[in-house]
Amino acid sequence: MGKSRLLVVEDDLDIGNMLKIYFSGLGFDVDVAVRGSDALEKTKQVLPHLIVLDIMLPDIDGYEVCRNLRTNMRTSHIPVIFLTQKDERSDKLQGLELGADDYITKPFDIEELKLRVQGAIRRAERESLTDPRSGLPAGRLIEEQLRRIIREQDWALIDARVNHFEPFKDVYGFVAGDDVLRFTAMLIGEVVDELGTASDFIGHAGGDNFIIITKAEKAAAIRERLKARFNEEVQTHYNFMDRQQGFITAPAADGTTTKVPFMTLSVGVVSPLEHSFADIREITELAAEARRQDTPPAGKTG
């Protein structure tokens, strides 16, 4: 499993730096924002697994930041722990009403904050809310979105899968494999930001499989841009020698080795414009079949 990403939103530089040093020492990947607007921008660029959010900020307050996160389809699942100097019951209730997962009052016990952070992240993973590698919505949250769209008309489901991922992981190791999954999640986010809508949903369905729910008219452009960028940019995950020869040599089931092409992305699209769906299983099955038809033949890299 890769590092959990933590975003600390705190305008007190001493506290922000202290939390960055402490949680980095525990193996977290920590980023710090001193303004609410910066926090929203950072969250848009790379999804954190959890946000520690101060209420008193120099631009917009923590309540507004939390409200923005909870009303955005892409960030509504991220656990939030409020950090505040206030100890008023009404302030705590306001934070919890906005969807905060927890709160802790300054001055705080750093060990207590650590336990609350770890507990919130474990809880989100245990309840199938997020994938621990990408930080994207998983299991139950994906299912909720599928149940929502089946009652609507203007949508498309994009099913994307990384080809040749397992042989790559066998050769380069699971840490490099997790890096590819995080790269894929980040790339999908960039493409959807560029070509999709603010209400689009991105999920990690498991392993090397991702989904996007967007408007029907946006799907084709997202699909083509995603495939082109992935097939080009994923090559940075290979070493120089493999890039020069254009393939990797991976172990085969019979004990020999085999040449494996570079990873590519297969992408399938379904929408109610072409199909009618009786239940959410039909949506995922038809999308998976469309994606399988997009898979390059064995030995091909395009």
C-alpha positions in Angstrom: 0.0 0.0 0.0 1.3 3.5 -0.8 1.5 6.4 1.6 -1.7 7.9 2.9 -2.0 11.5 1.7 -2.8 14.1 4.4 -3.8 17.7 3.7 -3.3 20.1 6.6 -5.2 23.4 6.3 -3.8 25.7 8.9 -2.7 29.4 8.7 -0.5 29.2 11.8 2.8 28.3 10.1 4.3 26.8 13.3 1.4 24.4 13.8 1.3 23.6 10.1 5.0 22.8 10.0 4.9 20.8 13.2 2.0 18.6 11.8 3.9 18.2 8.5 7.1 17.0 10.3 5.2 14.8 12.7 2.9 13.0 10.2 5.7 12.7 7.6 7.7 10.9 10.3 4.8 8.4 10.6 4.9 7.7 6.9 2.2 10.1 5.6 2.6 12.2 2.5 1.7 15.6 3.9 0.8 18.8 2.2 0.0 22.1 3.9 -2.3 24.9 2.8 -2.6 28.2 4.7 -5.7 29.5 3.0 -9.1 27.8 2.3 -8.9 28.6 -1.4 -5.5 27.0 -1.6 -6.9 23.9 0.1 -9.6 23.5 -2.5 -7.2 23.9 -5.3 -4.7 21.4 -3.8 -7.6 18.9 -3.3 -8.6 19.3 -6.9 -5.1 18.6 -8.1 -4.4 15.5 -5.9 -7.1 13.9 -3.7 -5.9 13.5 -0.1 -7.0 10.5 2.0 -7.9 12.9 4.8 -8.0 16.7 5.5 -7.2 18.3 8.9 -9.0 21.6 8.6 -8.7 24.7 10.8 -11.9 26.6 11.1 -10.3 30.1 11.4 -8.6 30.9 8.0 -7.6 34.2 6.5 -9.9 34.0 3.5 -12.9 31.6 3.7 -13.5 29.8 6.9 -13.2 26.0 7.4 -17.0 25.7 7.4 -17.1 27.0 3.8 -14.2 24.8 2.8 -16.0 21.7 4.2 -19.3 22.8 2.5 -17.5 23.1 -0.8 -15.9 19.7 -0.4 -19.2 18.0 0.5 -21.2 19.5 -2.4 -18.6 18.5 -5.0 -19.0 15.0 -6.4 -15.3 14.5 -6.7 -14.4 15.4 -3.1 -17.6 14.6 -1.0 -16.1 11.3 0.3 -12.9 12.7 1.8 -12.8 12.5 5.6 -12.5 15.9 7.3 -11.2 16.5 10.9 -11.9 20.1 12.1 -9.1 21.7 14.1 -10.3 24.7 16.1 -9.6 27.0 19.1 -13.3 27.2 19.8 -14.9 24.9 22.4 -18.4 25.9 21.8 -21.0 23.2 21.4 -22.7 25.1 18.6 -19.4 25.3 16.6 -18.9 21.5 16.9 -22.5 20.9 15.8 -22.1 23.1 12.8 -19.0 21.2 11.7 -20.7 17.9 12.1 -23.8 19.0 10.3 -21.7 20.0 7.4 -20.4 16.4 7.2 -17.1 16.7 9.1 -16.0 13.3 10.4 -14.5 14.5 13.7 -13.1 17.6 15.4 -10.3 18.3 17.9 -9.8 21.5 20.0 -6.6 23.5 20.3 -4.4 23.1 22.2 -4.5 19.5 21.2 -2.7 16.3 22.1 -0.7 15.2 19.0 -1.1 11.5 19.9 -4.9 12.0 20.0 -4.9 13.7 16.6 -2.8 10.8 15.2 -5.3 8.2 16.5 -8.3 10.2 15.1 -6.6 10.6 11.7 -5.7 6.9 11.5 -9.1 5.8 12.6 -10.9 8.0 10.1 -8.8 6.7 7.2 -9.2 3.0 8.3 -13.0 3.6 8.7 -13.3 5.0 5.1 -11.3 2.0 3.7 -13.2 -0.6 5.8 -16.6 0.7 4.7 -15.4 0.6 1.0 -15.6 4.3 0.7 -12.1 4.8 -0.7 -9.3 2.8 -2.4 -6.2 3.0 -0.1 -3.9 3.5 -3.1 -5.6 6.1 -5.2 -7.8 7.8 -2.5 -10.7 7.7 -5.0 -14.2 6.6 -4.1 -14.6 2.8 -4.2 -17.1 0.0 -3.6 -20.2 1.4 -1.9 -19.8 5.0 -3.2 -19.5 3.7 -6.8 -22.6 1.6 -6.3 -24.5 4.7 -4.9 -23.6 6.6 -8.0 -24.8 3.8 -10.3 -28.1 3.7 -8.5 -28.4 7.4 -9.0 -27.8 7.5 -12.7 -30.0 4.6 -13.6 -32.9 6.8 -12.9 -31.6 9.6 -15.1 -31.0 10.0 -18.9 -28.1 12.3 -19.6 -25.0 10.3 -18.5 -22.3 8.1 -19.8 -20.2 5.5 -17.8 -16.6 5.2 -18.9 -14.8 2.0 -17.8 -11.0 2.2 -18.0 -8.5 -0.6 -17.3 -4.7 -0.7 -17.5 -3.5 -3.4 -19.9 -0.3 -5.4 -18.9 -0.4 -4.1 -15.4 0.2 -7.4 -13.6 3.4 -8.3 -15.6 4.7 -4.7 -15.0 4.1 -5.2 -11.2 5.8 -8.6 -11.3 8.9 -7.0 -12.8 9.0 -3.6 -11.1 7.4 -4.5 -7.8 4.2 -3.5 -6.0 5.5 -0.1 -5.0 6.0 0.8 -8.7 2.6 -0.7 -9.3 0.9 1.6 -6.7 2.7 4.5 -8.4 1.1 3.6 -11.7 -2.3 3.5 -10.0 -1.8 6.9 -8.4 -0.6 8.3 -11.8 -3.7 6.9 -13.5 -6.0 8.4 -10.9 -4.3 11.8 -11.2 -4.4 11.7 -15.0 -8.1 10.8 -15.0 -8.7 13.8 -12.7 -6.8 16.2 -15.1 -8.6 15.0 -18.2 -12.0 15.2 -16.5 -11.2 18.7 -15.2 -10.2 19.7 -18.8 -13.0 18.1 -20.7 -15.8 17.0 -18.3 -18.1 18.9 -15.9 -17.9 19.9 -12.2 -20.4 17.2 -11.3 -18.5 14.3 -12.9 -17.7 11.3 -10.7 -14.4 9.3 -10.7 -14.1 6.0 -8.9 -11.5 3.2 -8.4 -13.4 0.0 -9.0 -10.5 -2.1 -7.8 -7.1 -3.3 -9.0 -6.3 -1.6 -12.3 -9.9 -0.7 -13.1 -11.3 2.9 -12.9 -14.7 4.4 -13.8 -15.9 7.9 -14.8 -19.5 9.1 -14.8 -19.9 12.1 -17.0 -22.4 13.8 -19.4 -23.1 11.7 -22.5 -21.8 14.4 -24.9 -18.5 14.6 -23.0 -17.6 10.9 -23.0 -16.0 10.6 -26.4 -13.5 13.4 -25.9 -12.6 12.2 -22.5 -12.0 8.7 -23.8 -9.7 9.7 -26.6 -7.7 12.2 -24.5 -7.3 9.7 -21.7 -6.1 6.9 -23.9 -3.6 9.2 -25.8 -2.1 10.8 -22.7 -1.9 7.5 -20.7 -0.2 5.6 -23.5 2.4 8.3 -23.9 3.0 9.4 -20.3 3.0 5.9 -18.7 6.3 5.2 -20.3 8.1 7.4 -17.7 7.4 4.5 -15.3 9.8 2.2 -17.2 13.6 2.3 -16.9 15.8 3.5 -19.8 16.7 0.0 -21.1 13.1 -1.1 -21.3 12.1 2.2 -23.0 14.9 1.6 -25.6 13.8 -1.9 -26.4 10.0 -1.1 -26.3 8.9 -4.0 -24.1 9.7 -5.7 -20.7 10.8 -9.3 -20.1 8.5 -10.9 -17.6 8.3 -14.4 -16.0 5.8 -16.7 -17.7 3.6 -19.4 -16.0 5.8 -22.2 -17.4 8.9 -20.9 -15.8 10.3 -19.2 -19.0 10.2 -15.5 -19.8 8.0 -13.6 -22.3 8.1 -10.2 -23.9 5.3 -7.9 -22.6 4.3 -4.6 -24.3 4.1 -1.4 -22.4 1.0 -0.6 -20.4 -1.9 1.0 -22.3 -5.4 2.0 -21.4 -8.5 0.2 -22.7 -11.7 2.3 -22.4 -15.3 1.4 -22.9 -18.3 3.7 -22.8 -22.0 3.1 -22.3 -24.9 5.5 -22.0 -28.7 5.3 -22.0 -28.6 6.8 -25.5 -27.6 3.4 -26.9 -29.0 1.0 -24.2 -31.7 0.6 -21.7 -30.8 -0.8 -18.3 -32.9 -2.8 -16.0 -30.4 -2.7 -13.1 -26.9 -1.4 -12.2 -25.3 -4.8 -13.0 -26.3 -4.4 -16.6 -24.5 -1.0 -16.7 -21.3 -2.4 -15.4 -21.4 -5.6 -17.5 -22.0 -3.7 -20.8 -19.3 -1.1 -19.9 -16.8 -3.9 -19.2 -17.7 -5.6 -22.5 -17.2 -2.3 -24.4 -13.8 -1.9 -22.6 -12.8 -5.5 -23.5 -13.5 -4.8 -27.1 -11.1 -1.9 -26.9 -8.2 -4.1 -25.6 -5.4 -4.4 -28.1 -4.5 -7.9 -29.4 -1.7 -9.8 -27.7 1.7 -8.5 -28.7 0.3 -5.1 -29.7 1.0 -1.9 -27.8 -1.6 0.4 -29.3 
